[in-house]
């Protein structure tokens, strides 16, 4: 997670959002709810990645099911915009 952040913001390494997103996806696949939430936000806002509210909802749901409270909140917001 931290390495992904470093690449995303260029903190101590050359900024490379493609590498950052690949690292985020790898961490999300490992059922990391904090990363699932962050990746969901990226998809929801189209921040560094193509906007995809359905994928954001999927990631928020995965994190919410693991007790991530911010993901639970965001899932409620996304449900207004996307059928999940």
C-alpha positions in Angstrom: 0.0 0.0 0.0 2.7 2.5 1.0 4.7 1.7 -2.1 1.7 2.4 -4.3 1.2 5.7 -2.6 4.8 6.6 -3.2 4.5 5.9 -6.9 1.1 7.6 -7.1 2.5 10.9 -5.6 6.1 10.6 -6.7 7.3 10.5 -3.1 11.0 9.3 -3.2 10.5 7.7 -6.6 9.6 8.9 -10.0 5.9 9.4 -10.2 4.3 6.6 -12.2 0.6 6.2 -11.7 0.4 3.1 -13.9 2.8 1.3 -11.5 0.9 2.7 -8.5 -2.4 1.4 -9.9 -0.9 -2.0 -10.6 0.3 -2.1 -7.0 -3.1 -1.0 -5.7 -4.9 -3.7 -7.7 -2.5 -6.3 -6.3 -3.2 -5.2 -2.7 -6.9 -5.0 -3.4 -6.9 -8.7 -4.6 -5.3 -9.6 -1.2 -8.5 -8.4 0.4 -7.0 -5.3 1.9 -10.1 -3.1 2.8 -8.2 0.1 3.0 -6.8 -0.3 -0.5 -10.1 -1.5 -1.8 -11.6 1.7 -0.5 -8.8 3.9 -1.9 -9.0 2.2 -5.3 -12.8 2.6 -5.2 -12.4 6.4 -4.6 -10.0 6.5 -7.6 -12.6 4.8 -9.8 -15.5 6.9 -8.4 -13.7 10.2 -9.1 -11.7 9.1 -12.2 -8.6 10.1 -10.4 -5.6 8.6 -12.3 -7.9 6.0 -13.8 -10.9 6.0 -16.1 -14.1 6.9 -14.2 -16.1 3.7 -13.5 -18.8 4.0 -10.8 -19.8 0.3 -11.1 -16.2 -0.8 -10.3 -16.1 1.8 -7.5 -19.3 0.3 -6.0 -17.8 -3.3 -6.3 -14.7 -2.2 -4.4 -16.6 -0.2 -1.8 -18.8 -3.3 -1.2 -15.8 -5.6 -0.7 -14.3 -3.2 1.8 -17.6 -2.5 3.5 -18.2 -6.3 4.0 -14.9 -6.3 5.9 -16.1 -3.5 8.2 -14.5 -0.5 6.6 -16.8 2.3 7.7 -15.9 4.9 5.1 -16.5 2.3 2.4 -19.9 1.5 3.9 -20.7 5.3 3.8 -19.5 5.6 0.2 -21.4 2.5 -0.9 -24.6 4.2 0.2 -23.7 7.3 -2.0 -22.7 5.2 -5.0 -25.9 3.2 -4.8 -27.8 6.4 -5.6 -25.9 6.6 -8.9 -25.3 2.9 -9.9 -27.2 -0.3 -9.6 -25.1 -2.7 -7.5 
